[in-house]
């Protein structure tokens, strides 16, 4: 890609809006992941009795195990959401902006 094409793409308002939209989405997804992960870690550190609560009277499993599995599942789901949006909407939009800049 030539320097002229690069400058044309960078100056394109569609490119700037695209970068802003993609960055905002990434930040939101990162914040959600940080809240889930660190929230669980903080529960482990500061509220062990809650996590040690048994699921039922005769149960061996405490509430902490399903919550930990929930954090893992949440991580997988959030990753899938990001990858699917990146591979469809973001890739298509980026290709269109590049083609427009190469004209």
C-alpha positions in Angstrom: 0.0 0.0 0.0 1.4 3.3 -1.0 1.9 6.2 1.4 -0.7 8.2 -0.5 -3.3 5.5 -0.3 -2.5 5.1 3.4 -3.0 8.9 4.0 -6.3 8.8 2.0 -7.7 6.0 4.1 -6.6 7.6 7.4 -8.3 10.9 6.4 -11.5 9.2 5.4 -14.3 10.0 7.9 -15.7 6.5 7.5 -12.4 5.1 8.6 -12.3 7.3 11.7 -15.9 6.3 12.6 -15.0 2.7 12.0 -12.0 2.9 14.3 -14.0 4.6 17.0 -16.8 2.0 16.8 -14.4 -0.9 16.9 -12.4 0.6 19.8 -15.6 1.3 21.8 -16.8 -2.3 21.3 -13.4 -3.7 22.3 -13.4 -1.5 25.5 -16.9 -2.6 26.4 -16.1 -6.2 26.0 -12.9 -5.9 27.9 -14.7 -4.1 30.8 -17.3 -6.9 30.9 -14.6 -9.5 31.1 -12.6 -7.6 33.8 -15.7 -7.3 35.9 -16.6 -11.0 35.6 -13.0 -12.2 36.3 -12.0 -9.8 39.0 -15.4 -9.9 40.6 -15.0 -13.7 41.0 -11.4 -13.3 42.3 -12.6 -10.6 44.8 -15.4 -12.9 46.0 -12.7 -15.6 46.6 -10.6 -13.1 48.5 -13.3 -11.3 50.6 -16.4 -13.5 50.8 -15.3 -17.1 51.2 -18.3 -18.0 53.3 -20.6 -17.1 50.4 -18.7 -19.3 48.0 -18.5 -22.1 50.5 -22.3 -22.2 50.8 -23.6 -25.6 49.8 -26.0 -25.8 46.9 -28.4 -27.9 49.0 -28.6 -29.6 52.4 -26.9 -32.9 51.3 -24.8 -31.5 48.5 -21.1 -31.8 48.3 -20.7 -28.9 45.8 -20.6 -25.4 47.0 -21.9 -22.3 45.1 -18.3 -21.3 44.2 -17.9 -24.2 41.7 -20.9 -23.2 39.4 -19.9 -19.5 39.7 -16.4 -20.4 38.5 -17.8 -22.4 35.6 -20.0 -19.5 34.9 -17.0 -17.2 34.6 -15.4 -19.6 32.1 -18.6 -19.9 30.1 -19.0 -16.2 30.1 -15.5 -15.8 28.8 -16.2 -18.2 25.9 -19.5 -16.4 25.1 -17.9 -13.0 25.1 -15.0 -14.2 22.9 -17.5 -15.8 20.5 -19.4 -12.5 20.3 -16.3 -10.5 19.6 -14.9 -12.9 17.0 -18.2 -13.2 15.2 -18.7 -9.4 15.0 -15.0 -8.9 14.0 -15.2 -11.5 11.2 -18.5 -10.2 9.8 -19.2 -6.5 10.4 -15.7 -5.2 11.1 -14.0 -7.1 8.3 -16.6 -6.1 5.7 -16.5 -2.5 6.8 -12.7 -2.4 6.7 -12.5 -4.0 3.2 -15.0 -1.4 1.9 -12.9 1.5 3.4 -9.7 0.1 1.9 -11.3 -0.3 -1.5 -12.6 3.2 -1.4 -9.2 4.5 -0.4 -7.4 2.7 -3.3 -9.6 4.4 -5.9 
